[in-house]
């Protein structure tokens, strides 16, 4: 799911890769198609409840949706706070080259 894409485009790509139309996905998520469209265009933020529904619907960990929203899991933040050198290692390993 990750490769530097925006949350909006990543969610759209995820929906399309699973073969869901905007209307069918919205109906199964219990939201209006216009609402899902705004989420996929980055015009509407993803709240906690929506993140959980998207996670369940697309069968991806909620942490993946949270990361798209720019939120890291609390346990990961705690680990990085205790081991800040890992930030450098992660950038070296996964940063843009």
C-alpha positions in Angstrom: 0.0 0.0 0.0 2.8 2.3 0.6 5.1 3.9 -2.0 4.8 7.6 -1.2 1.3 7.9 -2.6 -1.3 10.1 -1.0 -3.8 8.4 1.2 -6.5 9.3 -1.3 -4.8 7.8 -4.3 -3.7 4.7 -2.3 -7.3 4.1 -1.2 -8.6 4.5 -4.7 -6.0 2.1 -6.0 -6.8 -0.4 -3.3 -10.5 -0.3 -4.1 -9.8 -0.6 -7.9 -7.3 -3.4 -7.4 -9.9 -5.4 -5.5 -12.4 -4.9 -8.3 -14.9 -2.7 -6.4 -16.7 0.2 -8.0 -17.1 3.4 -6.2 -20.8 2.9 -5.8 -20.5 -0.7 -4.6 -17.7 0.1 -2.1 -19.7 3.1 -0.7 -22.8 1.0 -0.3 -20.9 -1.8 1.6 -19.1 0.8 3.7 -22.4 2.5 4.6 -21.5 5.9 3.2 -22.7 7.9 0.2 -20.7 7.5 -3.0 -20.0 11.2 -3.0 -18.4 10.9 0.5 -16.1 8.1 -0.7 -15.3 10.0 -3.8 -14.3 13.0 -1.6 -12.1 10.7 0.6 -10.4 9.3 -2.5 -9.8 12.8 -3.9 -8.3 13.9 -0.6 -11.1 16.4 0.0 -12.3 14.7 3.1 -10.3 13.4 6.1 -10.6 9.9 7.3 -11.8 9.7 10.9 -11.1 6.9 13.3 -14.4 5.1 12.7 -14.0 5.4 8.9 -10.4 4.1 9.1 -11.7 1.0 10.9 -14.4 0.4 8.4 -12.0 0.8 5.5 -9.6 -1.6 7.2 -12.3 -4.2 7.6 -13.7 -3.7 4.1 -10.4 -3.9 2.3 -9.0 -6.5 4.6 -5.9 -4.5 5.5 -4.6 -3.8 9.0 -6.0 -0.6 10.5 -2.4 0.5 11.0 -2.0 0.6 7.2 -4.9 3.1 7.0 -3.6 5.0 9.9 -0.2 5.4 8.3 -1.9 6.7 5.1 -3.5 9.3 7.4 -0.1 10.2 8.7 -0.5 8.5 12.1 2.0 6.0 13.4 0.9 3.4 16.0 1.7 4.4 19.6 3.9 1.4 20.2 6.0 2.2 17.1 6.4 5.8 18.3 7.5 4.6 21.7 10.1 2.2 20.1 11.5 5.0 18.0 11.6 7.4 21.0 13.6 4.8 22.9 15.8 4.0 19.9 16.1 7.2 17.8 19.0 5.7 15.9 16.5 3.4 14.2 15.0 6.4 12.4 18.4 6.9 10.6 18.6 3.2 9.8 15.1 3.2 8.4 15.8 6.2 6.2 19.0 4.6 5.0 17.3 1.4 4.2 14.0 2.7 2.7 14.6 6.3 1.9 14.5 7.7 -1.6 17.7 7.0 -3.5 
